[in-house]
Amino acid sequence: MRWTVAGMGGDLSLEGNPVMRALMARIGIVPALFLGKAAVGLSCFLIARYGEPEIRRGAAWIDKVPSTRWARAWMKSGDRAWIAYVPLYGTALSQALAVVGWMALGRG
C-alpha cells in the first residue's frame, strides 16, 4: 500500500479500476486500498481454505467449474487440490509486480 500511495501521489486518475477509484474518492486512498486488499486477500484465503478440501474429496460441484472436457479430465487425473491456492499466490505475485512497477516508474 505504501508504494501505491507514494506512486499515485494523490492523483486518483492513476487508478485504473473505476470502482476502486470511486471508493478512493469517497473514503480516501489509504482506507480504500486497505479495504480492497483485505477483500481480495480474504476471498483468496476462503477459496484456498474451502476449495482445497472440496477438490480433494471430489465434490460434485467441482466438475461444473472447469469449462472444457480437457480441464475436467485433468482435474480427475490426480490430486489437483493445489489449484485452490493459485488465486492466493497469483494475487501475491501481482502485488509484487505492482511494487516493481511503481519502483520502475520512480514513483515510490
Disulfide bonds with the S-S distance in Angstrom:
none
